[in-house]
């Protein structure tokens, strides 16, 4: 059995707090892995309501260096000084979004100084390439961008919009289970097609059991949504749980158009999957 506990998400169950952020705890019979740390105090509220003992978490994996995934690194490290931390070498670069129709037009969206300092003061495992973190649990590292998925946005390394940020530090987690691959994403800035195909190629496993996490489709062009839906149906998934940056309107569409079970994701939700680690 694998249990995925949703700590931070844009939508929340009653009694929990929503935020623009993402975090899930992946529990197997032998390991406990935290993917991302949400963006703010909602994460702390929810992790306490869920009665999760932070000191028992084995690993922290950071999917990429945006504020809504790295907001509580300091909190985790203050409560668990033995946790193994995995992140891409580019996680801590300066990052901005620029929207000319918004005020303020420029917004810092990287890892803040408090969390950056905490991370710099501890030992991290850098994951530019595929990394095994536990029994049949892996991190992708950088994912090749081979499909034409419009996964970008107004993201830059500078405040004047000259150095575009393609978020090449984006990475996902996957588990080899006896029923196929279980893939867990943060934002999936690399694109879900690129992500799945890369994992299939490396693992040598063609069957994909399920996908959990953000799909970065909330502002995608209609063409991409159609192509992504077609691709997901071609996988013959057992389940998918799209959250965070997928977008509520896209989740509604996926509920109608996919040929598998679609789980609506909320902070406070426990997703219990009848799979065993291979």
N, C-alpha and C positions, 0 to 999 in steps of 0.2 A: 504494500500500500504506500502511496505517496500522498502527502497532505500539503497543499499550498495555501498558506494563510495570508490573506490580503490585508496588509497593514495600512497602506496609503494608496488612495485612488481618488479620481475626480468625483466619484459618487460613493455614498456611504450608506450602510444599513442604519436603522434607528438605534440611537445610543452611541454611534460612532461619528467621527467628524470627517468630512470630505476636505480635500485640498487639491490644488493642481500639483500633483506629484504621484510617485509610484514607489511601492515597496512590497515585496512578498517574501515570506519565509518558506523555504522548501524543506520539508521534513521527510526523511526516509527512515527505515529501521535502524540505520547506522550513522546518519549524519543530519546536520541542521545547517542550512545555507541561506543567508540573507542576501537577496538581490535588491540593492539600492536602499535609500534611507528617507524617501519622501522629501518634502520641501520645508516643512515647518512644524509647528506645535501639534498639528493634527496627528502626525506620526507618533509623537510621544504619548498623547492621549490614548490613541488606539492600541498601541503596543502594551500599554498598561491594562486597558480594558480586556484585552485578549489574554492577559496573564502570561505573557511570554517572558521567560527568564533569559534576559540578554546574556548573562554569564555562561549560559549553556550553548550558545550559538558557536558553531565551529568556524564558519567562514563568512566573510563579507565580500561580495562581488559588486563592483560598481560598473554599471553598464556603459556610462559615458559621463563626461564632465559638465552636466547641466545642473542648475540649482535645484530643480524639482526632483532630482534623483540623489543628490549629495548633500541634502540639507541638514542631516543629523549624524554625520560621521563622528563629530566630537562627542555626541551623546552616547553613541555605541561604544567608542573607545574608553570613555570614562566609566563604563559599566562592564567592560570585558577587556582586560589587558592581555589576554592570550589569543584573541581571535586572529585568524589568518586573513589578511586583506589582499584582494586581487584587483588590479586595475590596469588600464592601458597607460603607456608612458606619456601620452598626450592629455591625460585627464585634467591636469592643473593649468592648462594654458588659459590666457585671458580670452573671454568670449562675450560677444555682444549680439543683440538683435536690433535691427534698424527698421522701423516702420514709419514711413514718411507721413502717414495719415494719423499718427498717434502723438499724444503729448504725455510724457516725454517721448521724443522720437527714438532716442538711443537708450537701450536698457542693458545693464550688465546681467548676463545669464549664466556665468560660470560658477565655480566653487568659491564660496566666500572665504574671507581671511581666517576666520575661526576654524572652519573645517579644513582649510588648506594647511594651516599650522599643525593641527592634530595629525594629519596624514603624513606631513613631512617629518614629524617626530617619532614615527614608528616604522617598522620594517614592512614593506609591501612587496608582494610578488607581482612583477610586471608582466602583462599578458598581451604583448603585441601579436604573439602567435598562439595557436591552440594549446591549452593548458589543462591537464587533468587535476582536479581538486579533490576528488574522492572516488570511491568505488563506482565506476561507470558514470561519473558526473564530470562534465567538461565545460570549459569556457572557449568561445570561438576565437578570441582575439580579433584583429582587424578582418573584416569581411570583404572580399573582392566585390566590386560593383560591376557586375556583368550584364544585368538586365537594364532596361530603360525606365526604371521606376523613378518618378519625380519625387524623390525623397528629401529634396533640399528645402530651403527656406531663407528668410532674410538674415542669415547667420554670418558673422564676421569675427575676425581676430582683432579688429581695430574699430575705433569709434566713427571713422569717416567712410567706412564701407569699401575700402580698397582691397582688403585681404579676405577673400571668401573662406568661410569655414565649412567644409564638407562633412564634418563630424566623423572623421575617419577612426576615431577611438570607439565608435559604437560597437558593442559586442553583446552576445547572448549566451545563455546557458543551455546545455542539453543533457538529458539523461538517456542512456541506453536501457530500455526496459524490454521485458519479454514480449510485449505487444507492439514494440516499435519505438521510434524516437519521441520523446517528450521535450518540446522546445519552449523555453521561457525567455521572453524578450523584455527589454526596458522600454525603449521608444521605437526600436527597429528603424533607425535612421538609414540603415543600409538597405532597407527594403526587405519585406518578408520573403519574396521570391529568391533574392540573393542569399538571404540567411539560411533558408531551408535547403537550397541546392548545395551550398557550401558544406553544411553539416552532413547531408546525405553523402556527398563525395568523400569527405574525410572519414566518416564513421564506417562507410561501406554498407550502411543500412538504408534500404530504400523505403521501407514502411514508416510512415509518420503517424503516431498514435494521436498526438494532440499538440496544441499550441496555446500558451497562456501569456498575456501581456499586451503592451502597447504595439499598435501596428502603424502608427503615424499616418493615418488616413483622413483625419478630420478636415484637412484643407486640400486633399488630393483632387486632381482633375477626374472628371467622370470616366475618362478612358482608363485611368489607372485603377479605379475602383472596379470597373468591369473586368479588366485583365486579372486583377488580384483575386476577385471572386471566382473566376473561371479556373485559375491556378489552384486555389484552395480546394475547390470541388474535385479537381483532378487527383488530389492527394488521398481522397477517400478517408478523411480523418474520422476518428471516433468522436472527438470533441474539440472545441475551440472556446477559449474564454478571452475575448478581446476587451481590453480596458484602457484607461488613461487617455493617451493621445489618439486613440482610434476614432473617437467622436461618437456621440450618442446616435446621431442620424445614420452613421455608417453601421453601428452595431444593430440598429433596427433593420437596416437593409440586409445585413448578413443573416439575421434571424430568419428572414423570408427566403433568401436565395441560396443558402448553403445546404448541402446534403448531409450534414452531421449535427450533433447536439451543439447548440450555442449557449454558453453560460454567461449571463449578465454579471459583470464584475462590480463588486462593491467593497469598500473598506469594511472590515469586520467579517467578511465571508471566508469560510473554510471550504476549499475545493478538494474533495477527497476522491482520489482516483484509484480504481482497482487494478493497479499495475505493480509489478515487482521489478526491482533493478536486475538487469540481465547478468 
